[in-house]
């Protein structure tokens, strides 16, 4: 897949992961929140690497 197709996928993944992070933090489920926090960070770094050559 090219950059134009991957960017929305990463953005949706980041948004969904950030929402899940907020959801689990609001219910004090820190183990699940940590997992979604890590997923969010990884997706942000992958998106930055994808768009770095622009």
C-alpha positions, 0 to 999 in steps of 0.5 A, a space after each residue: 500500500 502506498 502512503 495515501 492509503 496508509 495515512 487514513 488507516 494509521 489516523 483511524 488506528 491512533 484515534 481508536 487507540 487514544 479513545 480506548 486509552 481514555 476509556 480504560 483510564 476513566 475506569 482505572 483499568 491501568 493494565 489495559 490503558 498501558 497496552 492502548 497507550 503503547 499501541 498509540 505511541 507505536 502508531 504515531 511513530 509509524 505514521 511519522 516514519 511514513 510521512 518523514 520523506 514529505 
